[in-house]
């Protein structure tokens, strides 16, 4: 096997050298979703270049044929690798098994036929031509496999990749410059191959396509180092799985939206086509918390994961989302952008609200329990003190409740307490607070209510309870219920120094006075008498 140097290999060797540099970059980024296919594409093109250089240098027919066949290892696989690279770059991380088998079956068969050439399916009548070029050229006609299977297959794969890139340029203006780099780097060798196959070049039997690999490599180098071609989108798409239930929105280092998944579209009502290339402040104006997180995308904001919550109104109900903002960085720590994940926590919030309600409500009547009633009342009385507004406390006790329990049982007693609570709730205003103190005792705080009005409210409560007729089960017999009521106004006894305990004490003593006076009546706190007793 002999070789003879010719200067025609220099541009092809230069292209191969550029591809070696690109392969180094691709290998260092092999953990990125795009990285492996970028490296595979560069490797395939390198094999094509080296095979062509050796074919030109080789002198014998057998050696030239061997290296011509070697070129087809790269020629048969490079387009498929580029197709996968394009898909990964544009965010499609999965390919069906059936499609993958179909894509690799023809290249594998082509390589096998190149080295075996059964029934001259691949190559017909190979000879060395010494006059068509400055070096001995391998000349042969392509067989039916190349003409009717391989070339149509390559055309379909390459046109498909071009279509995906052009569609992305139209739909995603924010990524237009980056995608255009891929489009141009594919078009240059592809168009050169078409021109060579059509035999319209001024030089014969010298294929300039491998040289264009070097030019395409320079274009890719520009995209890699000037526009950070593979910095943000591959890393983001590794996180953004289209079928993920959580919404994901990704920004670049300047805060510009570069990607979002279908769940994010559903949550925000903003489509990816409208969002990519835009600013979060205008796109998500109705989601203030989300917009603020997305706009925190400057290169100095490489803080650890940040979490907050957001409420989204969806018709009569609300949905609640936990927002997790994380920096997207390369392995070296260089900040690339920010990914915000929107996780639906509506069910968790609902369970929390239910638990909080259970902790604050009385199981039997649904009223506030004693502890929560005290918490709310203390806040309301503090507000009353600050703004000098009136407030009144009403104490109620079910008359002869022990007799009801002893005569009809505790189940009937529970029914009576529920009836009293329901009757009072229908009588009170929305801002009034009512709680069960325990047993048969109830308390009501009436904000913005002076004593005369509080007495009128208490009387309405008494009448509402007196009108009850609680049915005894089984049977049609009913039980009547009455309450004794004591009323005290906040601020009467101590002025600005009045306290919750003091007003409760006065209301309780008024309640005791109502019982002493014969029950089923309303009594206001006898202030002077109480003050003497306290003193």
C-alpha positions as CSV (number, residue, x, y, z in Angstrom):
1,X,0.0,0.0,0.0
2,X,1.7,3.2,-1.2
3,X,0.9,6.9,-0.8
4,X,1.9,10.0,-2.7
5,X,1.5,13.5,-1.3
6,X,-0.6,16.1,-3.1
7,X,-1.4,19.6,-2.0
8,X,-5.2,19.0,-2.7
9,X,-5.4,17.3,0.8
10,X,-4.4,20.4,2.7
11,X,-7.8,22.1,2.9
12,X,-9.4,18.7,3.8
13,X,-6.7,18.1,6.5
14,X,-7.4,21.6,7.9
15,X,-11.1,20.8,8.1
16,X,-10.2,17.6,9.9
17,X,-8.1,19.6,12.4
18,X,-11.0,21.9,13.1
19,X,-13.2,18.9,13.7
20,X,-10.7,17.6,16.2
21,X,-11.0,20.8,18.2
22,X,-14.8,20.7,18.0
23,X,-14.8,17.1,19.2
24,X,-12.8,18.1,22.2
25,X,-15.4,20.7,23.1
26,X,-18.2,18.3,22.5
27,X,-16.5,15.6,24.7
28,X,-16.1,18.1,27.5
29,X,-19.9,18.7,27.3
30,X,-20.9,15.1,26.9
31,X,-23.1,15.2,30.0
32,X,-25.4,17.7,28.3
33,X,-28.3,16.3,26.4
34,X,-27.0,17.7,23.1
35,X,-23.3,16.9,23.9
36,X,-23.2,13.1,22.9
37,X,-24.9,13.7,19.6
38,X,-22.7,16.7,18.8
39,X,-19.7,14.6,19.5
40,X,-21.0,11.7,17.4
41,X,-21.7,14.1,14.5
42,X,-18.2,15.6,14.6
43,X,-16.7,12.1,14.8
44,X,-18.6,10.9,11.8
45,X,-17.5,14.0,9.8
46,X,-13.9,13.5,10.9
47,X,-13.9,9.9,9.7
48,X,-15.3,11.1,6.4
49,X,-12.5,13.7,6.1
50,X,-9.7,11.3,7.0
51,X,-11.0,8.6,4.7
52,X,-11.1,11.1,1.8
53,X,-7.5,12.3,2.6
54,X,-6.2,8.7,2.6
55,X,-8.2,7.9,-0.6
56,X,-6.5,10.8,-2.4
57,X,-3.0,9.8,-1.1
58,X,-3.4,6.1,-1.8
59,X,-2.1,4.9,-5.2
60,X,-3.5,1.4,-5.7
61,X,-7.1,0.5,-6.6
62,X,-7.5,-1.8,-3.6
63,X,-6.2,0.9,-1.2
64,X,-8.4,3.6,-2.7
65,X,-11.4,1.4,-2.5
66,X,-10.7,0.6,1.1
67,X,-10.5,4.2,2.1
68,X,-13.5,5.2,0.0
69,X,-15.5,2.6,1.8
70,X,-14.1,3.9,5.1
71,X,-15.6,7.3,4.2
72,X,-19.1,5.8,4.1
73,X,-18.8,5.0,7.9
74,X,-19.0,8.8,8.4
75,X,-21.1,9.6,5.3
76,X,-23.8,7.1,6.3
77,X,-24.0,8.1,10.0
78,X,-23.3,11.9,10.0
79,X,-26.8,12.9,8.8
80,X,-28.6,10.7,11.3
81,X,-26.4,12.0,14.1
82,X,-27.1,15.5,13.0
83,X,-30.8,14.8,13.0
84,X,-30.6,13.6,16.6
85,X,-28.5,16.6,17.5
86,X,-31.2,18.9,16.1
87,X,-34.0,17.1,17.9
88,X,-32.1,17.3,21.2
89,X,-31.2,20.9,20.8
90,X,-34.8,21.8,20.1
91,X,-36.0,19.9,23.2
92,X,-37.3,16.5,21.9
93,X,-35.5,14.2,24.3
94,X,-37.2,10.9,23.3
95,X,-37.4,9.0,20.0
96,X,-39.6,5.9,19.5
97,X,-37.8,2.6,19.3
98,X,-39.3,1.9,15.9
99,X,-38.1,5.2,14.5
100,X,-34.6,4.7,15.9
101,X,-34.3,1.2,14.4
102,X,-35.4,2.6,11.0
103,X,-32.9,5.5,11.2
104,X,-29.9,3.2,11.9
105,X,-30.9,0.2,9.7
106,X,-30.1,1.9,6.4
107,X,-26.7,3.4,7.4
108,X,-25.7,0.0,8.9
109,X,-26.7,-1.8,5.7
110,X,-24.9,0.9,3.6
111,X,-21.6,0.4,5.5
112,X,-21.9,-3.4,5.2
113,X,-22.6,-3.2,1.5
114,X,-19.7,-0.7,1.0
115,X,-17.2,-3.3,2.2
116,X,-18.8,-6.3,0.6
117,X,-20.6,-5.0,-2.6
118,X,-22.6,-8.1,-3.3
119,X,-24.1,-8.3,-6.8
120,X,-22.6,-4.8,-7.3
121,X,-25.4,-3.2,-5.3
122,X,-23.1,-0.6,-4.0
123,X,-20.4,0.2,-6.6
124,X,-20.1,-0.7,-10.3
125,X,-16.8,-1.1,-12.2
126,X,-14.3,0.8,-10.0
127,X,-11.2,2.0,-11.8
128,X,-8.4,4.5,-11.2
129,X,-8.5,7.6,-13.5
130,X,-5.2,9.3,-14.0
131,X,-6.2,12.3,-16.2
132,X,-9.3,13.8,-14.6
133,X,-7.5,15.4,-11.6
134,X,-3.9,16.2,-10.4
135,X,-3.9,12.9,-8.5
136,X,-5.1,9.4,-9.3
137,X,-8.9,9.3,-8.7
138,X,-11.1,6.4,-7.9
139,X,-13.9,6.4,-10.4
140,X,-16.9,4.1,-10.3
141,X,-20.7,4.2,-10.9
142,X,-23.0,3.9,-7.9
143,X,-25.1,0.8,-7.7
144,X,-28.9,0.6,-7.2
145,X,-28.6,0.6,-3.4
146,X,-27.0,4.1,-3.4
147,X,-29.2,5.5,-6.1
148,X,-32.6,4.2,-4.9
149,X,-32.2,3.7,-1.2
150,X,-29.3,5.5,0.4
151,X,-29.5,8.9,-1.3
152,X,-33.3,9.2,-0.9
153,X,-32.9,8.2,2.8
154,X,-30.2,10.9,3.3
155,X,-32.4,13.5,1.5
156,X,-35.3,12.7,3.8
157,X,-33.2,12.8,7.0
158,X,-31.5,16.1,6.1
159,X,-34.7,17.8,4.9
160,X,-36.4,16.7,8.2
161,X,-33.6,18.3,10.2
162,X,-33.8,21.5,8.1
163,X,-37.5,21.6,8.5
164,X,-37.2,21.4,12.3
165,X,-34.6,24.1,12.4
166,X,-36.6,26.5,10.2
167,X,-39.7,25.9,12.2
168,X,-37.9,26.7,15.4
169,X,-36.5,29.9,13.9
170,X,-40.1,31.0,13.0
171,X,-41.7,30.0,16.2
172,X,-39.0,30.9,18.7
173,X,-37.5,34.4,17.9
174,X,-35.6,34.4,21.2
175,X,-33.5,31.5,20.0
176,X,-33.4,32.5,16.4
177,X,-29.7,33.5,16.3
178,X,-28.6,30.3,18.0
179,X,-30.7,28.0,15.8
180,X,-29.6,29.9,12.7
181,X,-26.0,28.7,13.5
182,X,-27.1,25.1,13.3
183,X,-29.1,25.7,10.1
184,X,-26.2,27.4,8.3
185,X,-23.6,24.7,9.4
186,X,-25.9,22.0,8.0
187,X,-26.8,23.8,4.8
188,X,-23.2,24.5,3.7
189,X,-21.9,20.9,3.3
190,X,-25.4,19.7,2.3
191,X,-25.6,22.2,-0.6
192,X,-22.0,21.4,-1.6
193,X,-22.8,17.7,-1.8
194,X,-25.8,18.4,-4.0
195,X,-23.7,20.5,-6.3
196,X,-21.0,17.7,-6.4
197,X,-23.5,15.0,-7.1
198,X,-25.0,17.0,-10.0
199,X,-21.5,17.3,-11.5
200,X,-21.6,21.0,-12.1
201,X,-18.4,22.0,-10.4
202,X,-15.5,23.3,-12.5
203,X,-13.2,20.6,-11.2
204,X,-14.0,16.9,-11.7
205,X,-13.7,14.0,-9.3
206,X,-12.7,16.3,-6.4
207,X,-15.4,16.4,-3.7
208,X,-15.2,19.7,-1.8
209,X,-17.8,18.6,0.8
210,X,-15.2,17.5,3.4
211,X,-13.7,21.0,3.1
212,X,-17.0,22.5,3.9
213,X,-17.0,20.5,7.2
214,X,-14.2,22.8,8.3
215,X,-16.1,25.9,7.3
216,X,-19.2,24.6,9.1
217,X,-16.9,23.9,12.1
218,X,-15.8,27.5,12.2
219,X,-19.5,28.6,12.1
220,X,-20.2,26.2,15.0
221,X,-17.2,27.5,16.9
222,X,-18.6,31.1,16.5
223,X,-21.9,29.9,17.9
224,X,-20.2,28.0,20.8
225,X,-17.9,30.7,22.0
226,X,-19.7,33.9,21.1
227,X,-23.3,33.1,21.4
228,X,-23.0,30.1,23.8
229,X,-24.9,27.9,21.5
230,X,-25.2,24.9,23.8
231,X,-25.1,26.6,27.2
232,X,-28.7,27.1,28.3
233,X,-31.2,25.2,26.1
234,X,-29.7,21.7,26.5
235,X,-29.3,22.1,30.2
236,X,-32.8,23.5,30.5
237,X,-34.4,20.8,28.4
238,X,-32.7,18.2,30.6
239,X,-34.8,19.6,33.4
240,X,-37.9,20.5,31.3
241,X,-39.7,17.2,30.5
242,X,-42.7,17.9,28.5
243,X,-44.9,15.4,30.4
244,X,-43.8,16.7,33.8
245,X,-46.8,17.6,36.0
246,X,-44.9,20.6,37.4
247,X,-44.6,23.7,35.4
248,X,-41.0,24.8,34.5
249,X,-39.9,28.1,33.1
250,X,-36.3,28.8,32.2
251,X,-34.5,32.1,31.7
252,X,-31.1,32.9,30.4
253,X,-28.5,35.0,32.3
254,X,-30.1,38.3,31.1
255,X,-33.6,37.2,32.4
256,X,-35.0,36.5,29.0
257,X,-37.4,33.5,28.7
258,X,-35.8,30.7,26.8
259,X,-38.1,27.8,27.5
260,X,-41.2,26.6,29.3
261,X,-43.0,23.3,29.3
262,X,-46.7,22.4,28.6
263,X,-47.6,22.4,32.3
264,X,-46.3,26.0,32.7
265,X,-48.4,27.0,29.7
266,X,-51.5,25.5,31.3
267,X,-50.8,27.2,34.7
268,X,-50.1,30.6,33.3
269,X,-52.2,30.7,30.2
270,X,-49.1,31.9,28.3
271,X,-47.9,29.8,25.3
272,X,-44.2,28.9,24.8
273,X,-44.3,30.5,21.4
274,X,-45.4,33.8,22.9
275,X,-43.1,33.5,25.9
276,X,-39.7,32.6,24.4
277,X,-37.6,35.7,23.8
278,X,-39.8,37.9,26.0
279,X,-39.4,39.4,29.5
280,X,-41.2,37.9,32.5
281,X,-42.4,41.3,33.8
282,X,-44.7,41.8,30.8
283,X,-45.5,38.2,30.0
284,X,-46.6,37.2,33.6
285,X,-47.9,40.6,34.8
286,X,-50.8,38.8,36.5
287,X,-48.4,36.6,38.4
288,X,-46.3,39.1,40.4
289,X,-44.4,36.5,42.5
290,X,-43.5,34.4,39.5
291,X,-42.4,37.5,37.5
292,X,-40.2,38.6,40.4
293,X,-38.5,35.2,40.6
294,X,-37.9,35.0,36.9
295,X,-36.5,38.5,36.7
296,X,-33.9,37.6,39.4
297,X,-31.7,36.2,36.6
298,X,-28.6,38.4,36.7
299,X,-25.2,36.8,36.7
300,X,-24.6,37.9,40.3
301,X,-27.7,36.1,41.5
302,X,-26.2,32.6,41.9
303,X,-27.9,32.1,45.2
304,X,-29.1,28.6,46.4
305,X,-32.6,27.4,45.7
306,X,-35.3,30.0,46.6
307,X,-38.8,28.9,47.4
308,X,-42.1,30.9,47.7
309,X,-45.8,30.4,47.0
310,X,-48.3,31.7,44.5
311,X,-52.1,31.7,44.3
312,X,-53.8,31.3,40.9
313,X,-57.5,32.1,40.5
314,X,-59.2,29.5,38.4
315,X,-62.9,30.3,38.3
316,X,-64.6,30.1,41.7
317,X,-61.7,28.2,43.3
318,X,-58.0,28.9,43.7
319,X,-55.0,26.8,42.9
320,X,-51.9,27.1,45.1
321,X,-48.4,26.6,43.8
322,X,-45.0,26.3,45.4
323,X,-42.4,28.2,43.3
324,X,-38.8,26.9,43.4
325,X,-36.2,29.0,41.7
326,X,-32.8,27.4,41.1
327,X,-29.7,28.7,39.2
328,X,-28.7,26.7,36.1
329,X,-24.9,26.4,35.9
330,X,-22.4,24.5,34.0
331,X,-20.1,22.0,35.7
332,X,-17.5,24.7,36.3
333,X,-20.0,26.7,38.2
334,X,-20.6,29.4,35.5
335,X,-24.0,30.9,35.8
336,X,-26.2,30.3,32.7
337,X,-29.7,31.2,33.8
338,X,-32.5,30.3,36.2
339,X,-35.2,27.6,36.2
340,X,-38.4,28.1,38.1
341,X,-40.5,25.1,38.9
342,X,-44.2,25.5,39.7
343,X,-45.5,22.6,41.9
344,X,-49.2,22.3,42.6
345,X,-49.7,22.3,46.4
346,X,-53.5,22.9,46.4
347,X,-54.3,19.6,48.1
348,X,-51.6,20.2,50.7
349,X,-53.0,23.7,51.4
350,X,-56.5,22.3,51.6
351,X,-55.4,19.6,54.1
352,X,-53.6,22.3,56.1
353,X,-56.7,24.5,56.2
354,X,-58.8,21.6,57.3
355,X,-56.3,20.7,60.0
356,X,-56.2,24.3,61.2
357,X,-60.0,24.5,61.2
358,X,-60.2,21.3,63.2
359,X,-57.8,22.8,65.7
360,X,-59.8,26.0,66.0
361,X,-63.4,24.6,65.9
362,X,-65.6,22.8,68.3
363,X,-66.3,19.3,67.0
364,X,-69.9,19.3,68.2
365,X,-71.3,22.7,67.2
366,X,-68.8,24.0,64.6
367,X,-68.3,27.1,66.6
368,X,-64.8,28.4,67.6
369,X,-63.4,26.5,70.5
370,X,-62.4,28.2,73.7
371,X,-58.7,28.7,72.8
372,X,-59.3,30.1,69.3
373,X,-62.2,32.3,70.5
374,X,-59.9,33.9,73.1
375,X,-57.2,34.5,70.4
376,X,-59.7,36.2,68.0
377,X,-61.4,38.2,70.8
378,X,-58.0,39.5,72.2
379,X,-57.1,40.8,68.7
380,X,-60.6,42.4,68.2
381,X,-60.5,44.1,71.6
382,X,-57.0,45.4,71.0
383,X,-58.4,46.9,67.7
384,X,-61.3,48.4,69.6
385,X,-58.9,50.0,72.2
386,X,-56.7,51.4,69.5
387,X,-59.5,53.0,67.4
388,X,-61.8,53.8,70.4
389,X,-64.7,51.8,69.0
390,X,-67.3,50.1,71.2
391,X,-67.5,46.3,71.7
392,X,-69.6,44.0,73.9
393,X,-69.3,40.5,75.3
394,X,-72.3,38.2,75.6
395,X,-72.3,35.1,77.8
396,X,-75.0,32.4,77.4
397,X,-75.8,29.3,79.4
398,X,-78.4,26.7,78.5
399,X,-81.0,26.5,81.3
400,X,-81.5,23.2,83.1
401,X,-79.2,21.4,80.7
402,X,-78.3,18.7,83.2
403,X,-82.0,17.8,83.4
404,X,-82.1,17.3,79.6
405,X,-79.0,15.1,79.7
406,X,-80.3,13.0,82.7
407,X,-83.8,12.6,81.2
408,X,-83.1,12.1,77.5
409,X,-79.4,11.1,77.4
410,X,-76.3,12.7,76.1
411,X,-77.2,12.2,72.5
412,X,-80.3,14.5,73.0
413,X,-78.1,16.9,74.9
414,X,-75.7,17.1,72.0
415,X,-78.7,17.8,69.7
416,X,-79.8,20.7,71.9
417,X,-76.3,22.3,71.9
418,X,-76.2,22.0,68.1
419,X,-79.6,23.6,67.9
420,X,-78.6,26.5,70.1
421,X,-75.5,27.1,68.1
422,X,-77.3,27.0,64.7
423,X,-80.1,29.3,65.9
424,X,-77.5,31.9,67.2
425,X,-75.4,31.7,64.0
426,X,-78.5,32.6,61.9
427,X,-79.1,35.6,64.2
428,X,-75.6,37.1,64.3
429,X,-73.7,39.2,61.8
430,X,-70.8,37.9,59.7
431,X,-68.2,39.9,61.8
432,X,-69.6,38.7,65.1
433,X,-67.5,36.0,66.9
434,X,-69.2,33.1,68.7
435,X,-67.5,30.3,70.6
436,X,-68.4,27.4,72.8
437,X,-66.7,27.7,76.2
438,X,-67.4,24.1,77.1
439,X,-70.4,22.2,78.4
440,X,-73.5,24.3,77.8
441,X,-71.7,27.7,77.9
442,X,-71.4,30.0,74.9
443,X,-69.8,33.4,74.3
444,X,-70.3,36.0,71.6
445,X,-68.1,39.1,70.9
446,X,-70.0,41.9,69.2
447,X,-67.5,44.4,67.6
448,X,-68.5,48.0,67.0
449,X,-71.5,47.5,69.3
450,X,-72.3,49.7,72.3
451,X,-74.2,48.2,75.3
452,X,-77.8,49.2,74.2
453,X,-77.4,47.6,70.8
454,X,-75.6,44.6,72.4
455,X,-78.6,44.1,74.7
456,X,-80.9,44.1,71.7
457,X,-78.8,41.5,70.0
458,X,-78.7,39.4,73.1
459,X,-82.5,39.5,73.3
460,X,-82.8,38.3,69.7
461,X,-80.5,35.4,70.6
462,X,-82.6,34.5,73.6
463,X,-85.8,34.6,71.5
464,X,-84.2,32.5,68.8
465,X,-83.2,29.8,71.2
466,X,-86.6,29.9,73.0
467,X,-88.3,29.3,69.6
468,X,-86.4,26.0,69.2
469,X,-88.2,22.7,69.4
470,X,-85.6,19.9,69.4
471,X,-87.1,16.6,68.3
472,X,-86.6,13.6,70.5
473,X,-85.5,10.6,68.4
474,X,-87.4,8.3,68.0
475,X,-90.9,9.8,68.1
476,X,-92.5,13.2,67.5
477,X,-92.0,14.6,71.0
478,X,-89.8,17.8,71.2
479,X,-87.9,19.5,73.9
480,X,-87.9,23.3,74.4
481,X,-84.7,25.2,75.3
482,X,-84.0,28.5,77.0
483,X,-80.8,30.4,77.8
484,X,-79.7,32.9,80.4
485,X,-77.7,35.7,79.0
486,X,-75.2,38.2,80.5
487,X,-73.9,41.2,78.6
488,X,-70.9,43.5,79.3
489,X,-69.5,46.4,77.4
490,X,-65.7,46.6,76.8
491,X,-64.2,49.7,78.3
492,X,-66.9,50.4,80.9
493,X,-64.9,49.5,84.0
494,X,-61.4,50.4,83.3
495,X,-61.4,52.7,80.3
496,X,-58.3,52.4,78.3
497,X,-57.0,49.9,80.9
498,X,-59.9,47.5,80.4
499,X,-58.8,43.9,79.7
500,X,-60.3,40.8,78.2
501,X,-60.3,39.0,81.5
502,X,-62.1,42.0,83.1
503,X,-64.9,42.1,80.5
504,X,-65.3,38.3,80.6
505,X,-65.6,38.6,84.4
506,X,-68.3,41.2,84.1
507,X,-70.3,39.3,81.5
508,X,-70.1,36.1,83.6
509,X,-71.4,38.0,86.7
510,X,-74.2,39.4,84.5
511,X,-75.0,35.8,83.4
512,X,-75.1,34.7,87.0
513,X,-77.5,37.5,87.8
514,X,-79.8,36.4,85.0
515,X,-79.9,32.9,86.4
516,X,-80.6,34.2,89.9
517,X,-83.4,36.3,88.5
518,X,-85.2,33.2,87.2
519,X,-83.3,32.3,83.9
520,X,-84.4,32.8,80.3
521,X,-83.6,36.5,80.4
522,X,-80.9,39.0,79.5
523,X,-79.0,41.0,82.1
524,X,-76.5,43.7,81.6
525,X,-73.4,43.9,83.8
526,X,-74.1,45.8,87.0
527,X,-71.0,47.8,86.7
528,X,-70.9,49.6,90.1
529,X,-71.8,46.5,92.0
530,X,-69.2,44.5,90.2
531,X,-66.5,47.1,90.8
532,X,-67.2,47.1,94.5
533,X,-67.0,43.3,94.5
534,X,-63.7,43.3,92.6
535,X,-62.3,46.0,94.9
